[in-house]
Amino acid sequence: MAHDSIDFISFRRESSGPSEVFGEDGKPFSHYGPVLEEMGRMGPGEWGRRVNLAHERLLGVQRDLGIPDREDKTYPTDYVPRLLPAAGWEVLERGLTQRMLAINEWLRRLERGKDEVVPAEILESSVLFDGSAPTRFGGVPNRQMGFDVVAVESGEAGGWEYLIIEDNAKMPVGIEPMHLLRARTAEVLPESYAALGVRPLDDLMGRFGEVLRAASPKSDPTIAVLSTGYEDQYYLDHNLFAREHGAILAGRREVELDRGGFLVHKESGRRIDVIYERIEDGRIYDDLPGLIESQAAGKVEAVFAPNLGIADDKGVYPFVPEMIRTYLGEEPILQNLRTYSLAVEKERDYVMDHFDELVVKSRSGWGGKGVLIAPEESEEAIREFRAGVEENPVEFVAQDPIDFSTHVLCETSEEGFVLRDSYADLRVHALAPDPETVWVIPGAMTRVAAPGSRLVNVSSGGRTKDTWVLG
């Protein structure tokens, strides 16, 4: 249902994807009325003042954590929130709960050497799985997962179907930004936040802390956030998490194994019970010989245990629907995007014959790296990427490009607001405190690509925004 025209808004169509904010007639959908009307009442001047104040408050959080202003560690943000109607969220919640339960059951079986779903060639060729290393996932292998989701038109008027495009089990980003952006966005748009009955995040950080403490058999375990350090683009997240949970924040060289094989923080001498690793370039296990064995022996718990990253492997992703059928006895509630595994000869032949029509991804790539969106690239870029695929095809998967939904990026002028549409996805997080329970956080970090691009990752020029689940 479209809302009456709002004359201070100029909507600039710049993609072929369907807009979640504006209908085909250029009028905004009714549930966006409160947001756009509040923007209109404040005008571009007051909007700019509130957005700047929100950013200053984010910088204030950074200062409180001892991070100087000389380098902004906050996320590039757009403050027009994404709205998810209750009915669509209910499907997402059920589907992601089902998916996480199935992946965890597969990992438990993999730990016992009883995988019945993923071809051995995928496991053996994965850079995220070392079959020679001791593997101990524990009763809840994945305690935190981030799912990348896109919306496509369902065929029903105003309806959307949600597709999973990636599963993220290896240090998924997004919980801390959700926590920060919710407070700031609600301050920018307080009237519409109240009028729309937005579902709260339900003590997100408190419940997150409970899930991580549950990784240890101790009643009050010592948690350590292991960080690459100041140069990491997510260093603000690492600091925020450590402060919220009374955790040790340590660099990769600031911990060591004692004579008994227990992990110790060098400066304080405290024994660490739970590792929450945020080291992207390599792993803490590469720095500390013996740590894998210590984790396997239960001397320290790891939220992202060695070999857990196999659930992140894009070569495993095509087999998740079969995990749901095999281990839960159910049909998937949410569907995968059609994906071709180059480990399968028939599918590899198809991909090489249609290379310039597809999205091709490195199985071990992350943050938008190792991805070719062939229809948007030059012949030279396609040729170079193809050469790498031909050299090691099993390292890649391919997907059909789709026109997933767009949201808006807000610009202001003296006349009003210019809303530019651009492709958007959802990073939805789920937490598992025990083997039978999954809590899907009632919100998401929406990522919006730069205009003209489909890569939504912040590292690829994308912006973040708050996502409001409507009651």
N, C-alpha and C positions, 0 to 999 in steps of 0.2 A: 504494500500500500504506500503510495507516494504522498508526501506532505506538500502543502501549498508552497508555491515558489517563494524563496526568501531572496529579496532583491540585492542584499549586500554580499551575497555569495556568488563568486564566479567559479564554476566547475570546469576544469580543463582536462579533457579526455586525451590521454597520451599513451594508452595501451589498448590491446584488443580484449583484455580480460574483463569479465563482468564486474561491475562495481557493487560493493556491499553498502555504499552510502547513497548513491543516486540511481534512479531508475532510468529506463531507456528514454523517457521523456525529459530527462535532465532535472527532474524534481527529486528532492531527498526523500528517502523512505521515512515513514512516520515515526519510527522509534528513535531516529536521529533528530527529530524536531526539537526536543528540549535542549540538546547540546548546541545546535546551530542557533536557536533563538537566544540562548544565554550569550553566545558569542556576539550576536547582533546587538544585544543590549549594552554590552561593555564596549563594543567597537574595537578597531584595530589598535588604538592607542592603549587602552586599558588591557587588552589581550597581551600586547607586547610587554607591558609592565609586569603583569602576573607571570608570564612565561620567564622573564628575566629574573624575577624574584624566586621562582621555583628553581631555576638553575643556580642561583646564589645559595640557596639552602642546600642543594646537593653538594656544592663546593664547600659549604660549612661542615657537612658530614665528613668530607674529605679532610678538612683542616683539623677537625676534632680527633681524627685518627692519626694525625701527625704527618699527613701527606701534603707537601707544599703546593701552592697554587701554580707554580711555574709550568706544571704539566697537568692538564685536565684529565682526570681518570674517570670522569662520569661518562655515561653513554650518550651518544647523539640521540636526541629525543624529539619526537613530535607530540604535541599535547592534545590533539583531537583523538579521543579514545575510540577504540574499536568496541562495538557492542555485539554481544552474543545472546540471542534470545534463549529463554529457558529450555525450550523443546530441543533445540540443536545441541545445547550443552549436555542435556541428559543423555543423548546418544553418544557424544564424545566421552563422557564420563564412564559409561558402561563399556564402550569399546576399548578404551585405554586400560581400564581395570582388567578386562579379559586378556588383552595383549601382554600386559606385564606379568600376570600370573602364568601364562603359557611360556613366556621367555624364561622366567625363573625356573619353571619345572624342567625345561630343556637343559638349562645350565646345571641343574642338580644331576640330571642323568649324564650329561657330558662329563661331569666331575667323576662319575662312577664308571665311565667308559662305555655307556649304554645309549649313545645317541642314535636314534632311529630315523632322523629327519634330514639332516644336512649332509650332503655328499662328502665323503672323506677328502676329496680333492680340494674342496673349499677350505676345510680346516687346515690341511697340510700346506696350502699355499698362502695362508693368511699371515700377515706381518703382525697381527694382533693376538696370535695364539702360538705358544711354544709347547708342543707336546712333550718335550723332554724336561720341562720345568715342573716342580711339584705344584699341583693345583688344589686349592682349598677355597671353595666359595662359601661354605657354611649353609645354614638353613635358609637364609634369605640372600641369594647371590646379589641381586640388584636391590639396593635399598633406595636408590634415587635413579629415575630415568627421565630423560627429556624426549618428548616425541614431537617431530616436526610434521605439521598438519597443514594442508591447503584445502580450501573450499572451492567446489565447482558447482555450477547450476544443476539442480536435481531434476529439472523438467517441470516441477510444480511451481506455480506462481510465487515468487519471492522465496523459494526454498533452496537450501544448500545441502550438498552432500560433502562429507569430509573424507579426505583421503590421507593416508599416512605416506609421507615421502621418505622419512628416515627415522630410525630408532637410535637414540643416543644414550649409551650406557657408560661411556668413558668421560667422566668429568663434564657433564652437560652444564652449560651456563644458563642462567636465567632466574634462579630463585631470588638471589639478592637484588637484582634489578626490579623484579616484580614488587618486592617489599618497599624499595625506595620510590618507585614511580607511582605506586598507588597513592601514597600520602601526598605527593606533589601534584598529581593530576586532579585529585579531589579538591585541592586548594585552588587550582586554576578554575575549575568548573564546579563550585560547591552546590549551586542550585540544581543543576541537572543531575549531579551525583545523588542528591537526596531524592529528587523527583522520580528517578528511574528505578529506585529500589535495588541498587547494585548489591550483589552478594559480597559480603566481606571476605577477606582472605583467611579468616578463622585462625588467628594467631599463627600465621605461617611460620615465622622464625622459631617460635616456641615448639611447635609440633615437629619442625625439621630437626631441632636439637634433640627431641625425644627419640626420633627415629635413629639418629646417629649414636646416641648413648645406648640404645638397644642393641647395637652391634657388639657390645662387650657384656660378658656375664657379670661384671662389677656393677654395683649400684650407683657409683659416682665415678665413672672412668675419666681419665685425663685424655682429652682430645687434642690432636695437633693438626693445624692446617699447614701443610707443607707447600710452600709457594716458590715460584721462580724468583720472586722479588720485585723490586720497584719497576723494572722495565716491562713487566707483564701488563698487558692492556686491562686485565681484570684485577689488578692489585687492590683497587678499592673494594671489590667484592671480598677478597681474601681477608682484608682488615676488618670489614664489617662483620663477616661471619665469626671471626675470632673473638671480637668484642661481644657480640650477642650471646655467645655460648661459653665464654670464659675459657676459650681454647688458647693453646700456645700457637703463635704465628712464627714459623721458622723457615729459614732458607734451606736449600738442599744440603749445604755444608754445616748446618747448625745442629744436626742430630747424628747419633752414632749408636752402634751396638755395644753393649757392655759384655763382660766376659761370659755372662750367662745366656747371651743371645737376645737380650731384651733391648728395645729401642729406647734411647735416652736423649733428652734435650740437654745439650752440652752446657749452656749457660746456667740453667736452673738446677740441673741434675735430676729433674723429674723423669720418672719412667712413663712412657707414652703407651696408652692402652688402645687408642683408636687413631688411625691415620685417615685424614681427609686430604687426599693429594690433589694439588692444583698446579702440577708441573707439566706443561704441554710439550716442551722440547725434551724428549727422552723421558725416563721414569726415575723415581727415587731408587728403584731396585737396581738400576744401572750404576748408581753412585755408591751403593752400600752392598758389597758382596756379603752374602749370608742373610740379607733381609727376607728374600723369598723363602728361605728355609725357616726363618723365624716365624713368618706369617703362616706358613704351612703347618708349623708345630703349635699354633695357637698362642704364641707368646705376644703377639700384637695383632689386632684386628685391622683390616683395611676395608674402607667403604668401597674403594675401587680395587678389588683384589687382582693379583697377577692373573692374566689370561681372561679376566672378565670382559676385556675389550672386544672379545670375539663377538659379543652381542651387538657391538657397534659396527661390525664389518658389513659393508654394503653387499657383499656376496652372500651373507647369511639372510639379509632382509627378505629376499623373495620366498624364503621357506617359512616365514613366521605364520602365515595363514595355515600351513600344514601342522605347525606346532599346536595351534589352537584346536584343530580337528583331532589330532592324535592324543594330546594330553588332557584336554578339557572335554572332548566329545561334543564340541559345539561348532557352529558355523561362525566365521568372523563377523563381528558387528560392523567393523570398519575395514575398508578394503585398501590394499596396496595400490600404488600407481603401477601400471604395467611395466615390468622390469625384465630385461633380457640378461641372462648370465652368460658371459663369454667363456665360462668353464664348460658350457654345454655346446657341442659342435653345431647343432642345427641353429641355435640362437646366435652363435658367433658368426655364422655365415650370413644370417639375416642382417646383423648389425654392420658388418663390413660392406654389405651391398647397399645399405641405406645410411651410411655414416653421416652424411651431411644433413640428414633430416632429424637426428636424435640428440638427446642430452646424454653425454658419456661421462662417467664418473670413475675416478680411482677409488678402489675399495677402501683404501687406507686414508683418503683425503679427508680434511675437516675444515670448517670455517670458510667454505666456498673454494678451498684450494683443490686442485686436481679435477676441476669440472670444466667440461666443454659444452656450451650450448650452441651446437653447430649452426642452426639457422640464423644465429645472430653474429657469427664470427666470419672473418675473412678467409679466403681460400688458403692463404699461407698458414694462418693459425690452425685451420683444420688439418692441413697436410702435416704440420709438425706434431700435432697431438696424435694423429693417426699413426705416425711412425712409432710412437711410444706404445700404442696399443698393439700394433703388429709384433713388436718385440716381446711383449709379455701380456697376451690377451687375458689370461686368467685373473690378472690384477684389476680388471675393469668390469663394470656393468653399464647398461644403457637403458634409458627410459624414453618413452614417447613424450615430446613436449606437449604441455597442456595449457590452455588458457584458464589458469586458476584466478581466483578473485583478486580484486584490487581494493585498496583503501585509499586514504588521501594524505598528502603532505601539505601542510598549511603555510602559506605565505601571506603577507599583508601588504597593502598599499594604502594611499590616502583615501581611495574610494571604498575599501572594504577588504574582503578576504579572497584570496585565490587558492582554491583547493585543487591540487594536481593529483590525478590518480596514478597509482603505481602498485605493482604486484606486492602482495603481502602473504606471509604465512603465520602460523601460530607455533610457538614453542611452549608446549603444555608439559608440566612436570607432574610426576606421580611418585609417591613415597610409600615404602612398604616397611612397617615396623615389625611384622612377623610374617610367617609363610602364607597365611590365609588372608591377610588384610592388605588392601591397596587404597591409599587416599589420593585422589586426583585433586590437585589444588584448584579451587573454583575461580580460575582466572588464567591468564597466560601472558607471556611476553610476545606481543606482536612485533614482527620485524618487517619493515617496508623497504623495498629496494629503491635505489636511486632511480629517478625517472629514466626510462629507456632500457633498464636492466631487469633481469629476473633474479639476480643474486641478492638475497635479502640479508646476508650476513653483515654484521657491523664492520668486520674486517674487509668487506668488499664494497663499502660505501653505503650500506643500509642504515636505517634509523629504527629506534625502538619506540613503542608506545604502550600505554596501559590498555588492558583488555577488561571490559566490564561484563560480567555475566549477569544478565537481568533476572530478577526474581519473578 
